[in-house]
């Protein structure tokens, strides 16, 4: 089983009991929370409660649709019963009409008259209905198990993709750390150059350059952002082993992007800005994949 699961899947199960037969389908798509929609056959109201409980026991997120289609086999000819009382009344009326010249009725004609043939009633016995309902509930469980397996397979496909994006983020953070050191030197050199050009003979120029460059470097210091990004990478890797992780990963993506935005805004070199922009692009790609995680 994958460490994470997806939210898209399908499961199906079938069953029969006596003259009843049914099929159950379970589908799910992405959803912020768990939402279960159920449609079942009339007369089996307890199935909906079972379906919701069973879905909640297996799944934590996603829009889940459960449907039970049930049919009852048509009774054979031997199962029908002739209503003798109604038939006798029809015969009496037919004989009266025959005496007046009407054509005597045929047997099939009499049997086709309303109320003469009675079909067996639907299941009314509580025990029989409960047995059918219990069998349908088992099929619901089987369909949900198949749905869960389908979602686990999606998770197995997502895991290496998400892991690769996290590794790319870690590599970009490492590049940014190297560039951040060079950024401090670049800020000082750039400021010294400008000050020398503008006021080459100003007294205490070296001290002024040092203080101003230090102030600029402090404002452009990105070590806090890089430390937090490194911590977020570690958190993401941990969450992948602690399902269900979808909601926490969703929140973590926001934190990733916040630090990447700050990194770009503090950047004082083209190289660091480029790393920051690429970092944002990879985080957005990761966020799109995380949306599929349960």
Backbone as CSV, one residue per row, in Angstrom:
resi,resn,N_x,N_y,N_z,CA_x,CA_y,CA_z,C_x,C_y,C_z
1,UNK,0.844,-1.193,0.000,0.000,0.000,0.000,0.884,1.248,0.000
2,UNK,0.468,2.248,-0.763,1.237,3.485,-0.837,1.162,4.243,0.479
3,UNK,2.229,5.029,0.748,2.220,5.861,1.941,1.126,6.923,1.865
4,UNK,0.764,7.349,0.665,-0.322,8.310,0.486,-1.357,7.727,-0.467
5,UNK,-2.545,8.291,-0.427,-3.621,7.879,-1.331,-4.092,9.084,-2.120
6,UNK,-4.644,8.802,-3.300,-5.265,9.855,-4.078,-6.722,10.004,-3.686
7,UNK,-7.436,10.820,-4.447,-8.858,11.005,-4.161,-9.747,10.616,-5.331
8,UNK,-9.153,10.136,-6.413,-9.935,9.736,-7.582,-9.905,8.220,-7.701
9,UNK,-11.071,7.610,-7.856,-11.090,6.155,-7.977,-12.480,5.634,-8.283
10,UNK,-12.542,4.305,-8.473,-13.812,3.649,-8.815,-13.803,2.248,-8.236
11,UNK,-14.948,1.815,-7.734,-15.106,0.455,-7.241,-16.495,-0.063,-7.564
12,UNK,-16.598,-1.376,-7.790,-17.883,-1.974,-8.148,-18.018,-3.333,-7.483
13,UNK,-19.254,-3.696,-7.108,-19.536,-5.011,-6.544,-20.955,-5.408,-6.944
14,UNK,-21.193,-6.710,-6.984,-22.515,-7.225,-7.337,-22.932,-8.295,-6.334
15,UNK,-24.237,-8.575,-6.302,-24.717,-9.613,-5.402,-26.144,-10.014,-5.751
16,UNK,-26.598,-11.086,-5.105,-27.964,-11.568,-5.321,-28.416,-12.320,-4.083
17,UNK,-29.714,-12.301,-3.859,-30.307,-13.038,-2.743,-31.745,-13.351,-3.120
18,UNK,-32.046,-14.630,-3.277,-33.381,-15.016,-3.713,-33.670,-14.475,-5.097
19,UNK,-34.784,-13.804,-5.252,-35.114,-13.238,-6.558,-34.639,-11.795,-6.701
20,UNK,-33.832,-11.318,-5.740,-33.246,-9.987,-5.824,-31.814,-10.070,-6.344
21,UNK,-31.439,-9.104,-7.165,-30.046,-8.961,-7.593,-29.717,-7.466,-7.608
22,UNK,-28.431,-7.159,-7.445,-28.057,-5.745,-7.352,-26.610,-5.550,-7.773
23,UNK,-26.301,-4.294,-8.074,-24.924,-3.883,-8.351,-24.677,-2.581,-7.605
24,UNK,-23.464,-2.417,-7.129,-23.071,-1.229,-6.369,-21.877,-0.592,-7.055
25,UNK,-21.932,0.720,-7.259,-20.799,1.463,-7.816,-20.403,2.574,-6.852
26,UNK,-19.097,2.700,-6.641,-18.546,3.738,-5.769,-17.532,4.536,-6.575
27,UNK,-17.736,5.844,-6.635,-16.828,6.733,-7.369,-16.400,7.868,-6.450
28,UNK,-15.217,8.419,-6.714,-14.786,9.578,-5.939,-13.898,10.479,-6.777
29,UNK,-13.974,11.765,-6.493,-13.127,12.772,-7.127,-12.596,13.681,-6.014
30,UNK,-11.720,14.600,-6.388,-11.099,15.482,-5.404,-12.137,16.300,-4.643
31,UNK,-11.864,16.531,-3.380,-12.731,17.358,-2.552,-11.983,17.843,-1.329
32,UNK,-12.322,19.019,-0.859,-11.616,19.579,0.299,-11.896,18.762,1.551
33,UNK,-13.131,18.291,1.686,-13.533,17.454,2.818,-14.186,16.186,2.273
34,UNK,-14.639,15.319,3.164,-15.343,14.116,2.729,-16.821,14.431,2.562
35,UNK,-17.318,14.212,1.353,-18.735,14.434,1.043,-19.275,13.160,0.387
36,UNK,-20.252,12.538,1.020,-20.791,11.267,0.536,-22.201,11.483,0.007
37,UNK,-22.411,11.095,-1.240,-23.749,11.149,-1.845,-24.197,9.713,-2.130
38,UNK,-25.435,9.400,-1.731,-25.927,8.020,-1.848,-27.259,7.985,-2.573
39,UNK,-27.401,6.972,-3.417,-28.690,6.715,-4.059,-28.925,5.210,-4.030
40,UNK,-30.024,4.808,-3.403,-30.309,3.378,-3.270,-31.731,3.042,-3.666
41,UNK,-32.080,1.761,-3.643,-33.426,1.333,-4.036,-34.455,1.706,-2.968
42,UNK,-35.681,2.007,-3.356,-36.712,2.343,-2.368,-37.010,1.150,-1.469
43,UNK,-37.275,1.465,-0.224,-37.622,0.411,0.716,-36.442,-0.126,1.505
44,UNK,-35.226,0.315,1.174,-34.027,-0.145,1.891,-33.317,1.072,2.491
45,UNK,-34.040,1.770,3.347,-33.570,3.064,3.847,-32.321,2.960,4.724
46,UNK,-32.136,1.835,5.402,-30.983,1.707,6.303,-29.658,1.652,5.535
47,UNK,-29.716,1.390,4.234,-28.488,1.303,3.448,-27.726,2.623,3.426
48,UNK,-28.445,3.734,3.400,-27.759,5.024,3.334,-26.919,5.264,4.583
49,UNK,-27.460,4.945,5.724,-26.702,5.124,6.967,-25.456,4.239,6.963
50,UNK,-25.628,3.002,6.506,-24.470,2.089,6.429,-23.433,2.620,5.443
51,UNK,-23.899,3.130,4.308,-22.972,3.626,3.283,-22.140,4.779,3.813
52,UNK,-22.755,5.705,4.506,-22.025,6.867,5.028,-21.016,6.445,6.100
53,UNK,-21.441,5.551,6.988,-20.538,5.084,8.041,-19.351,4.333,7.446
54,UNK,-19.624,3.476,6.459,-18.561,2.687,5.839,-17.587,3.572,5.069
55,UNK,-18.110,4.603,4.407,-17.233,5.523,3.666,-16.344,6.305,4.624
56,UNK,-16.920,6.776,5.735,-16.141,7.538,6.712,-15.062,6.685,7.371
57,UNK,-15.296,5.387,7.462,-14.305,4.499,8.070,-13.104,4.262,7.160
58,UNK,-13.287,4.462,5.856,-12.226,4.159,4.901,-11.564,5.398,4.298
59,UNK,-12.304,6.499,4.230,-11.839,7.673,3.495,-11.907,8.915,4.372
60,UNK,-11.041,9.884,4.092,-11.045,11.114,4.879,-11.334,12.351,4.039
61,UNK,-11.140,12.279,2.720,-11.402,13.424,1.845,-11.950,12.925,0.520
62,UNK,-12.599,13.867,-0.205,-13.077,13.560,-1.546,-14.593,13.576,-1.634
63,UNK,-15.079,13.800,-2.834,-16.519,13.729,-3.099,-16.829,12.313,-3.575
64,UNK,-17.563,11.579,-2.742,-17.825,10.157,-2.985,-19.290,9.973,-3.381
65,UNK,-19.493,9.257,-4.478,-20.850,8.945,-4.931,-21.056,7.439,-4.875
66,UNK,-22.090,7.017,-4.131,-22.410,5.599,-3.991,-23.800,5.347,-4.558
67,UNK,-23.913,4.354,-5.421,-25.202,4.026,-6.011,-25.476,2.535,-5.969
68,UNK,-26.692,2.177,-5.553,-27.111,0.773,-5.527,-28.281,0.617,-6.485
69,UNK,-28.085,-0.204,-7.508,-29.148,-0.527,-8.455,-29.646,-1.941,-8.155
70,UNK,-30.921,-2.075,-7.780,-31.471,-3.383,-7.409,-32.689,-3.718,-8.259
71,UNK,-32.797,-4.968,-8.643,-33.960,-5.436,-9.407,-34.459,-6.736,-8.799
72,UNK,-35.742,-6.997,-8.994,-36.336,-8.242,-8.521,-36.866,-9.011,-9.713
73,UNK,-36.499,-10.268,-9.794,-36.911,-11.095,-10.934,-38.430,-11.190,-10.999
74,UNK,-38.945,-11.155,-12.234,-40.396,-11.291,-12.427,-40.819,-12.699,-12.037
75,UNK,-41.931,-12.859,-11.357,-42.380,-14.194,-10.937,-42.786,-15.036,-12.131
76,UNK,-42.609,-16.346,-12.039,-43.038,-17.267,-13.097,-44.539,-17.440,-13.071
77,UNK,-45.046,-18.118,-14.079,-46.503,-18.298,-14.186,-47.062,-19.044,-12.987
78,UNK,-46.262,-20.010,-12.467,-46.756,-20.800,-11.348,-46.895,-19.971,-10.079
79,UNK,-46.203,-18.823,-10.081,-46.242,-18.012,-8.871,-47.527,-17.189,-8.771
80,UNK,-48.251,-17.057,-9.874,-49.478,-16.265,-9.843,-50.606,-17.068,-9.196
81,UNK,-51.557,-16.360,-8.588,-52.701,-16.986,-7.937,-53.990,-16.422,-8.530
82,UNK,-54.950,-17.311,-8.793,-56.243,-16.888,-9.333,-57.148,-16.466,-8.183
83,UNK,-57.718,-15.281,-8.311,-58.658,-14.789,-7.312,-60.038,-15.336,-7.674
84,UNK,-60.416,-16.407,-6.952,-61.647,-17.123,-7.303,-62.883,-16.237,-7.190
85,UNK,-62.915,-15.376,-6.206,-64.090,-14.533,-5.999,-64.314,-13.580,-7.161
86,UNK,-63.256,-12.897,-7.601,-63.383,-11.960,-8.719,-63.709,-12.704,-9.993
87,UNK,-63.068,-13.889,-10.193,-63.343,-14.673,-11.394,-64.813,-15.085,-11.442
88,UNK,-65.385,-15.487,-10.305,-66.793,-15.915,-10.264,-67.715,-14.763,-10.654
89,UNK,-67.405,-13.555,-10.190,-68.254,-12.410,-10.536,-68.183,-12.111,-12.028
90,UNK,-66.945,-12.209,-12.604,-66.807,-11.993,-14.047,-67.598,-13.046,-14.826
91,UNK,-67.578,-14.317,-14.380,-68.292,-15.398,-15.067,-69.799,-15.171,-15.013
92,UNK,-70.283,-14.734,-13.875,-71.723,-14.472,-13.741,-72.154,-13.390,-14.730
93,UNK,-71.394,-12.334,-14.801,-71.710,-11.242,-15.723,-71.581,-11.715,-17.173
94,UNK,-70.542,-12.535,-17.452,-70.349,-13.032,-18.821,-71.505,-13.932,-19.252
95,UNK,-71.990,-14.778,-18.332,-73.099,-15.673,-18.671,-74.375,-14.883,-18.950
96,UNK,-74.582,-13.807,-18.193,-75.758,-12.972,-18.430,-75.694,-12.343,-19.814
97,UNK,-74.505,-11.902,-20.186,-74.333,-11.285,-21.499,-74.479,-12.323,-22.600
98,UNK,-74.026,-13.564,-22.335,-74.120,-14.637,-23.341,-75.577,-14.979,-23.617
99,UNK,-76.410,-14.942,-22.561,-77.839,-15.218,-22.740,-78.513,-14.171,-23.619
100,UNK,-77.890,-12.983,-23.653,-78.448,-11.905,-24.466,-77.823,-11.882,-25.865
101,UNK,-77.010,-12.923,-26.170,-76.445,-13.030,-27.513,-74.991,-12.688,-27.630
102,UNK,-74.352,-12.306,-26.535,-72.922,-11.967,-26.592,-72.093,-13.232,-26.722
103,UNK,-70.869,-13.090,-27.223,-69.959,-14.222,-27.376,-69.453,-14.655,-26.013
104,UNK,-69.518,-15.942,-25.716,-69.009,-16.410,-24.420,-67.522,-16.073,-24.271
105,UNK,-67.091,-15.752,-23.087,-65.692,-15.372,-22.883,-64.760,-16.585,-22.982
106,UNK,-63.533,-16.340,-23.433,-62.516,-17.397,-23.475,-61.730,-17.395,-22.160
107,UNK,-61.010,-18.489,-21.954,-60.237,-18.604,-20.710,-59.160,-17.529,-20.619
108,UNK,-58.416,-17.319,-21.742,-57.356,-16.305,-21.680,-57.939,-14.913,-21.530
109,UNK,-59.142,-14.723,-22.075,-59.793,-13.428,-21.909,-60.145,-13.164,-20.469
110,UNK,-60.676,-14.214,-19.797,-61.027,-14.054,-18.392,-59.780,-13.805,-17.524
111,UNK,-58.699,-14.535,-17.815,-57.472,-14.383,-17.012,-56.822,-13.007,-17.180
112,UNK,-57.107,-12.361,-18.329,-56.497,-11.051,-18.559,-57.274,-9.924,-17.895
113,UNK,-58.461,-10.237,-17.351,-59.259,-9.206,-16.699,-58.602,-8.789,-15.381
114,UNK,-58.781,-7.541,-15.086,-58.125,-6.969,-13.906,-58.551,-7.666,-12.634
115,UNK,-57.576,-8.065,-11.829,-57.834,-8.635,-10.515,-57.989,-10.137,-10.501
116,UNK,-58.105,-10.777,-11.696,-58.279,-12.227,-11.723,-56.971,-12.927,-11.334
117,UNK,-55.858,-12.485,-11.937,-54.550,-13.037,-11.594,-53.844,-12.092,-10.639
118,UNK,-53.321,-12.640,-9.558,-52.623,-11.838,-8.565,-51.156,-12.257,-8.519
119,UNK,-50.246,-11.275,-8.692,-48.809,-11.538,-8.574,-48.430,-11.573,-7.105
120,UNK,-47.369,-12.289,-6.764,-46.923,-12.302,-5.355,-46.511,-10.901,-4.929
121,UNK,-46.784,-10.581,-3.712,-46.470,-9.249,-3.206,-44.963,-9.097,-2.988
122,UNK,-44.535,-7.850,-2.926,-43.139,-7.578,-2.611,-42.825,-8.111,-1.209
123,UNK,-41.519,-8.251,-0.917,-41.119,-8.773,0.390,-41.696,-7.886,1.487
124,UNK,-42.464,-8.492,2.334,-43.027,-7.756,3.448,-42.496,-8.286,4.781
125,UNK,-42.004,-9.520,4.786,-41.530,-10.091,6.035,-40.268,-9.370,6.489
126,UNK,-40.240,-8.888,7.729,-39.075,-8.145,8.213,-37.771,-8.939,8.117
127,UNK,-37.819,-10.215,8.434,-36.598,-11.013,8.404,-36.058,-11.147,6.983
128,UNK,-36.964,-11.361,6.023,-36.536,-11.524,4.634,-35.953,-10.217,4.101
129,UNK,-36.617,-9.127,4.392,-36.111,-7.828,3.932,-34.771,-7.510,4.596
130,UNK,-34.646,-7.802,5.867,-33.393,-7.531,6.573,-32.246,-8.342,5.982
131,UNK,-32.530,-9.577,5.565,-31.484,-10.427,4.980,-30.996,-9.850,3.655
132,UNK,-31.934,-9.383,2.823,-31.553,-8.781,1.543,-30.762,-7.495,1.783
133,UNK,-31.227,-6.695,2.729,-30.553,-5.431,3.022,-29.134,-5.671,3.547
134,UNK,-28.974,-6.694,4.385,-27.645,-7.016,4.913,-26.709,-7.460,3.793
135,UNK,-27.245,-8.223,2.837,-26.419,-8.661,1.706,-26.023,-7.477,0.832
136,UNK,-26.932,-6.531,0.644,-26.597,-5.324,-0.107,-25.521,-4.511,0.619
137,UNK,-25.594,-4.483,1.947,-24.595,-3.747,2.730,-23.204,-4.352,2.545
138,UNK,-23.138,-5.679,2.452,-21.846,-6.339,2.200,-21.295,-5.915,0.847
139,UNK,-22.166,-5.839,-0.156,-21.721,-5.398,-1.487,-21.243,-3.948,-1.443
140,UNK,-21.903,-3.125,-0.647,-21.443,-1.735,-0.472,-20.025,-1.701,0.091
141,UNK,-19.770,-2.534,1.099,-18.429,-2.608,1.684,-17.406,-3.035,0.638
142,UNK,-17.774,-4.012,-0.181,-16.855,-4.503,-1.212,-16.547,-3.417,-2.245
143,UNK,-17.566,-2.663,-2.640,-17.344,-1.583,-3.606,-16.455,-0.493,-3.013
144,UNK,-16.662,-0.169,-1.744,-15.831,0.844,-1.089,-14.393,0.350,-0.915
145,UNK,-14.230,-0.945,-0.639,-12.873,-1.504,-0.548,-12.164,-1.388,-1.892
146,UNK,-12.909,-1.666,-2.972,-12.324,-1.545,-4.310,-12.002,-0.092,-4.636
147,UNK,-12.864,0.825,-4.195,-12.592,2.253,-4.391,-11.333,2.665,-3.645
148,UNK,-11.190,2.221,-2.395,-10.005,2.552,-1.596,-8.743,2.020,-2.265
149,UNK,-8.806,0.806,-2.798,-7.659,0.231,-3.488,-7.304,1.053,-4.719
150,UNK,-8.312,1.512,-5.435,-8.087,2.358,-6.614,-7.417,3.670,-6.218
151,UNK,-7.858,4.265,-5.118,-7.252,5.510,-4.646,-5.820,5.290,-4.151
152,UNK,-5.573,4.133,-3.559,-4.205,3.811,-3.132,-3.273,3.683,-4.339
153,UNK,-3.800,3.114,-5.416,-2.977,2.995,-6.630,-2.638,4.375,-7.185
154,UNK,-3.609,5.290,-7.126,-3.318,6.657,-7.567,-2.243,7.279,-6.683
155,UNK,-2.325,7.023,-5.375,-1.318,7.540,-4.462,0.068,7.004,-4.788
156,UNK,0.135,5.719,-5.168,1.423,5.119,-5.525,2.023,5.800,-6.758
157,UNK,1.169,6.268,-7.657,1.656,6.981,-8.840,2.048,8.418,-8.503
158,UNK,1.339,9.020,-7.539,1.633,10.403,-7.153,2.927,10.513,-6.347
159,UNK,3.209,9.512,-5.529,4.318,9.604,-4.586,5.659,9.941,-5.238
160,UNK,6.093,9.222,-6.294,7.392,9.574,-6.886,7.393,10.951,-7.542
161,UNK,6.247,11.385,-8.066,6.158,12.713,-8.685,6.338,13.792,-7.620
162,UNK,5.610,13.649,-6.511,5.704,14.628,-5.434,7.098,14.613,-4.812
163,UNK,7.649,13.417,-4.621,8.990,13.297,-4.045,10.026,13.997,-4.917
164,UNK,9.863,13.873,-6.230,10.802,14.519,-7.151,10.703,16.045,-7.059
165,UNK,9.501,16.574,-6.964,9.337,18.027,-6.835,9.977,18.535,-5.536
166,UNK,9.793,17.783,-4.458,10.393,18.184,-3.183,11.914,18.180,-3.287
167,UNK,12.468,17.187,-3.971,13.923,17.126,-4.161,14.412,18.322,-4.980
168,UNK,13.632,18.719,-5.981,14.009,19.885,-6.795,13.979,21.165,-5.956
169,UNK,13.011,21.276,-5.070,12.956,22.438,-4.187,14.184,22.459,-3.276
170,UNK,14.531,21.301,-2.717,15.694,21.222,-1.838,16.965,21.640,-2.583
171,UNK,17.093,21.206,-3.836,18.276,21.566,-4.626,18.321,23.064,-4.900
172,UNK,17.161,23.668,-5.179,17.117,25.116,-5.431,17.437,25.906,-4.167
173,UNK,16.980,25.417,-3.026,17.303,26.082,-1.761,18.812,26.039,-1.528
174,UNK,19.426,24.894,-1.826,20.887,24.786,-1.672,21.606,25.775,-2.592
175,UNK,21.112,25.926,-3.826,21.696,26.913,-4.743,21.522,28.328,-4.199
176,UNK,20.348,28.590,-3.642,20.078,29.925,-3.098,20.999,30.227,-1.919
177,UNK,21.293,29.218,-1.114,22.200,29.430,0.016,23.592,29.838,-0.467
178,UNK,24.051,29.196,-1.526,25.359,29.552,-2.090,25.334,30.963,-2.660
179,UNK,24.267,31.285,-3.367,24.150,32.601,-3.979,23.964,33.691,-2.931
180,UNK,23.343,33.351,-1.795,23.120,34.345,-0.744,24.441,34.847,-0.178
181,UNK,25.450,33.970,-0.102,26.773,34.388,0.380,27.389,35.369,-0.610
182,UNK,27.282,35.036,-1.885,27.824,35.921,-2.914,27.066,37.234,-2.952
183,UNK,25.765,37.211,-2.591,24.967,38.434,-2.621,25.501,39.473,-1.648
184,UNK,25.937,39.073,-0.456,26.467,40.011,0.531,27.707,40.725,-0.010
185,UNK,28.585,39.959,-0.649,29.796,40.549,-1.229,29.428,41.477,-2.376
186,UNK,28.462,41.076,-3.182,28.048,41.885,-4.335,27.442,43.207,-3.889
187,UNK,26.676,43.175,-2.814,26.072,44.407,-2.302,27.155,45.383,-1.854
188,UNK,28.145,44.886,-1.120,29.215,45.768,-0.639,30.011,46.349,-1.806
189,UNK,30.352,45.519,-2.779,31.139,45.998,-3.920,30.354,47.022,-4.731
190,UNK,29.072,46.754,-4.905,28.247,47.673,-5.699,28.130,49.028,-5.000
191,UNK,27.894,48.990,-3.681,27.760,50.238,-2.946,29.091,51.000,-2.917
192,UNK,30.213,50.293,-2.741,31.527,50.951,-2.712,31.819,51.618,-4.041
193,UNK,31.439,50.963,-5.121,31.672,51.505,-6.454,30.884,52.797,-6.651
194,UNK,29.649,52.796,-6.240,28.806,53.975,-6.430,29.275,55.135,-5.556
195,UNK,29.642,54.817,-4.318,30.120,55.877,-3.432,31.429,56.476,-3.939
196,UNK,32.293,55.636,-4.445,33.572,56.120,-4.972,33.351,57.008,-6.185
197,UNK,32.370,56.624,-7.012,32.075,57.420,-8.206,31.463,58.766,-7.835
198,UNK,30.599,58.767,-6.806,29.880,59.998,-6.455,30.707,60.924,-5.570
199,UNK,31.448,60.361,-4.620,32.219,61.204,-3.679,33.566,60.560,-3.401
200,UNK,34.458,60.600,-4.365,35.741,59.901,-4.202,36.618,60.481,-3.107
201,UNK,36.453,61.776,-2.799,37.340,62.407,-1.814,36.660,62.670,-0.480
202,UNK,35.473,62.069,-0.270,34.746,62.321,0.983,35.507,61.729,2.159
203,UNK,35.595,62.487,3.278,36.295,61.969,4.458,35.542,60.793,5.086
204,UNK,36.270,59.800,5.555,35.670,58.621,6.197,34.884,57.758,5.240
205,UNK,35.275,57.776,3.976,34.509,57.045,2.957,34.468,55.547,3.243
206,UNK,35.590,54.992,3.659,35.632,53.558,3.894,34.671,53.151,5.004
207,UNK,34.643,53.936,6.075,33.736,53.623,7.175,32.285,53.755,6.734
208,UNK,32.015,54.788,5.967,30.639,55.001,5.467,30.217,53.838,4.572
209,UNK,31.119,53.428,3.693,30.802,52.304,2.797,30.494,51.053,3.607
210,UNK,31.318,50.816,4.631,31.126,49.607,5.439,29.768,49.625,6.145
211,UNK,29.413,50.749,6.760,28.153,50.835,7.507,26.936,50.713,6.592
212,UNK,26.964,51.446,5.484,25.816,51.407,4.573,25.678,50.035,3.919
213,UNK,26.826,49.452,3.540,26.774,48.124,2.925,26.247,47.099,3.917
214,UNK,26.665,47.245,5.194,26.170,46.317,6.215,24.668,46.456,6.393
215,UNK,24.179,47.704,6.347,22.737,47.933,6.487,21.974,47.324,5.327
216,UNK,22.469,47.519,4.121,21.822,46.937,2.938,21.846,45.416,2.986
217,UNK,22.977,44.866,3.384,23.098,43.417,3.450,22.130,42.827,4.469
218,UNK,21.926,43.551,5.585,20.991,43.068,6.601,19.576,43.017,6.057
219,UNK,19.189,44.083,5.339,17.842,44.100,4.758,17.670,43.043,3.678
220,UNK,18.759,42.667,3.031,18.689,41.679,1.953,19.039,40.272,2.435
221,UNK,19.211,40.108,3.748,19.576,38.794,4.282,18.408,37.816,4.108
222,UNK,18.670,36.712,3.453,17.605,35.735,3.162,17.829,34.436,3.929
223,UNK,18.716,34.457,4.906,19.012,33.209,5.609,17.794,32.674,6.357
224,UNK,16.985,33.558,6.945,15.784,33.090,7.637,14.839,32.378,6.678
225,UNK,14.626,32.967,5.515,13.737,32.358,4.521,14.278,31.009,4.065
226,UNK,15.585,30.934,3.858,16.183,29.673,3.408,16.122,28.614,4.510
227,UNK,16.293,29.028,5.753,16.170,28.080,6.869,14.751,27.524,6.952
228,UNK,13.768,28.413,6.767,12.374,27.961,6.832,12.038,27.057,5.647
229,UNK,12.562,27.391,4.480,12.338,26.524,3.316,12.942,25.144,3.545
230,UNK,14.111,25.096,4.131,14.734,23.809,4.439,13.874,23.017,5.424
231,UNK,13.324,23.707,6.428,12.448,23.045,7.398,11.171,22.550,6.723
232,UNK,10.641,23.321,5.779,9.424,22.911,5.070,9.687,21.662,4.228
233,UNK,10.846,21.579,3.619,11.200,20.390,2.835,11.190,19.158,3.737
234,UNK,11.800,19.283,4.911,11.814,18.159,5.857,10.393,17.797,6.299
235,UNK,9.544,18.803,6.536,8.154,18.545,6.955,7.381,17.827,5.851
236,UNK,7.581,18.244,4.617,6.874,17.616,3.503,7.252,16.145,3.380
237,UNK,8.509,15.848,3.515,8.958,14.454,3.424,8.389,13.612,4.566
238,UNK,8.280,14.216,5.732,7.704,13.496,6.867,6.214,13.242,6.657
239,UNK,5.501,14.245,6.162,4.062,14.111,5.953,3.723,13.021,4.949
240,UNK,4.570,12.815,3.962,4.320,11.778,2.968,4.291,10.384,3.589
241,UNK,4.876,10.250,4.768,4.886,8.967,5.466,3.843,8.908,6.583
242,UNK,3.008,9.939,6.672,2.008,9.998,7.737,0.630,10.339,7.170
243,UNK,0.084,9.476,6.309,-1.233,9.768,5.724,-2.337,9.648,6.773
244,UNK,-3.506,10.305,6.522,-3.762,11.180,5.368,-3.089,12.538,5.553
245,UNK,-2.395,12.971,4.525,-1.551,14.165,4.633,-2.021,15.320,3.769
246,UNK,-3.090,15.142,3.006,-3.485,16.138,2.015,-3.708,17.530,2.579
247,UNK,-4.480,17.642,3.665,-4.778,18.965,4.215,-3.507,19.654,4.701
248,UNK,-2.648,18.911,5.397,-1.410,19.501,5.922,-0.475,19.906,4.789
249,UNK,-0.439,19.096,3.739,0.398,19.452,2.594,-0.148,20.703,1.903
250,UNK,-1.467,20.822,1.832,-2.081,22.029,1.263,-1.589,23.274,2.001
251,UNK,-1.632,23.227,3.329,-1.185,24.365,4.142,0.312,24.605,3.938
252,UNK,1.084,23.535,3.874,2.531,23.674,3.723,2.891,24.338,2.397
253,UNK,2.077,24.094,1.354,2.340,24.742,0.064,2.238,26.263,0.189
254,UNK,1.303,26.731,1.002,1.164,28.177,1.224,2.412,28.739,1.905
255,UNK,2.937,27.978,2.861,4.137,28.424,3.565,5.349,28.425,2.632
256,UNK,5.449,27.399,1.783,6.522,27.353,0.793,6.493,28.615,-0.069
257,UNK,5.318,28.934,-0.594,5.195,30.066,-1.512,5.463,31.387,-0.807
258,UNK,5.061,31.508,0.450,5.304,32.743,1.196,6.806,33.005,1.322
259,UNK,7.565,31.978,1.659,9.017,32.152,1.798,9.673,32.424,0.445
260,UNK,9.188,31.786,-0.611,9.753,32.016,-1.945,9.491,33.450,-2.403
261,UNK,8.312,33.968,-2.105,8.001,35.359,-2.463,8.908,36.336,-1.721
262,UNK,9.118,36.075,-0.435,10.001,36.948,0.351,11.433,36.872,-0.167
263,UNK,11.856,35.678,-0.536,13.198,35.502,-1.089,13.381,36.362,-2.338
264,UNK,12.394,36.343,-3.225,12.475,37.142,-4.457,12.485,38.641,-4.146
265,UNK,11.670,39.059,-3.182,11.596,40.485,-2.870,12.884,40.991,-2.226
266,UNK,13.617,40.132,-1.524,14.865,40.531,-0.875,16.079,40.373,-1.790
267,UNK,15.885,39.691,-2.899,17.024,39.399,-3.764,17.669,40.680,-4.298
268,UNK,19.008,40.685,-4.285,19.752,41.846,-4.796,20.618,41.468,-5.982
269,UNK,20.507,40.205,-6.423,21.287,39.771,-7.581,20.374,39.073,-8.572
270,UNK,20.758,39.157,-9.832,19.970,38.502,-10.884,19.939,37.003,-10.675
271,UNK,21.058,36.437,-10.235,21.130,34.991,-10.050,20.171,34.516,-8.966
272,UNK,20.145,35.229,-7.840,19.257,34.825,-6.750,17.794,35.026,-7.142
273,UNK,17.507,36.083,-7.873,16.136,36.296,-8.360,15.712,35.153,-9.271
274,UNK,16.624,34.730,-10.143,16.309,33.613,-11.041,16.018,32.340,-10.275
275,UNK,16.798,32.093,-9.232,16.558,30.900,-8.403,15.197,31.012,-7.716
276,UNK,14.886,32.212,-7.209,13.611,32.420,-6.536,12.418,32.199,-7.457
277,UNK,12.524,32.689,-8.680,11.431,32.505,-9.645,11.255,31.039,-10.024
278,UNK,12.375,30.346,-10.207,12.280,28.920,-10.518,11.699,28.151,-9.333
279,UNK,12.086,28.571,-8.144,11.552,27.943,-6.930,10.037,28.095,-6.865
280,UNK,9.539,29.286,-7.181,8.088,29.515,-7.173,7.382,28.640,-8.194
281,UNK,7.999,28.472,-9.366,7.391,27.643,-10.413,7.294,26.187,-9.964
282,UNK,8.351,25.666,-9.326,8.345,24.274,-8.868,7.342,24.095,-7.726
283,UNK,7.263,25.071,-6.827,6.296,25.001,-5.731,4.869,24.958,-6.274
284,UNK,4.601,25.750,-7.306,3.260,25.747,-7.908,2.955,24.398,-8.549
285,UNK,3.942,23.802,-9.195,3.746,22.464,-9.774,3.495,21.433,-8.675
286,UNK,4.228,21.558,-7.588,4.010,20.652,-6.458,2.616,20.850,-5.869
287,UNK,2.194,22.097,-5.746,0.866,22.381,-5.197,-0.240,21.713,-6.020
288,UNK,-0.086,21.742,-7.355,-1.083,21.116,-8.233,-1.174,19.613,-7.983
289,UNK,-0.049,18.971,-7.723,-0.051,17.536,-7.445,-0.616,17.244,-6.053
290,UNK,-0.309,18.098,-5.103,-0.787,17.908,-3.732,-2.318,17.978,-3.668
291,UNK,-2.923,18.716,-4.605,-4.389,18.808,-4.624,-5.048,17.448,-4.812
292,UNK,-4.299,16.463,-5.316,-4.845,15.133,-5.551,-4.649,14.180,-4.375
293,UNK,-3.972,14.640,-3.332,-3.633,13.759,-2.213,-4.742,13.775,-1.172
294,UNK,-5.127,12.589,-0.705,-6.167,12.491,0.328,-5.695,13.127,1.628
